[in-house]
Amino acid sequence: MSTTTVPRVTARSAPRLDDGDGWPRLIEAVRESGLYPTRSKAEQVTRTVLAALGTHVVGDERVDLARALPGEAARLIASQVPATHRLTAAEFVDSVAARTPAATPATARWDVSSVLGVLPSLIGDDLVTRILAQLPAGYALLFGRGDLTPAP
């Protein structure tokens, strides 16, 4: 009798989205999360938010994030010059609003949460935890997590 071992996927070993269909799957996940009417709108939002995120994630977390995402998303992250000043979560949302024509702070927060909220299921909880550890307090909510850090 032979047994077949099925690899167990854990948050620590979240699979890289296949480059062939990874980008379309990411865009579809964002479209569904944000209730965007078109794939084009979801793609525009995804590109804007990932480019902004790419300026704030550094070091091993940046490398691991790029490795975990489909090729197009990885290029968006990796092509950004790291910021010299860390933005608060509210400032990050405002920076996305500034990059998005006709955006308001409310629509930018929706966009950011729609993109970042799908990342944990794609890249794994461990990597999200590591990313959040290097960002200022407040980002956890944008990733769909409760922010249980006490206020200073």
Secondary structure, 3 states (H helix, E strand, C coil): CCCCCCCCCCHHHCCCCCCCCHHHHHHHHHHHHHCCCCHHHHHHHHHHHHHHHHCCCCHHHHHHHHHHCCHHHHHHHHCCCCCCCCCCHHHHHHHHHHHCCCCCHHHHHHHHHHHHCCHHHHHCHHHHHHHHHHCCCCHHHHCCCCCCCCCC
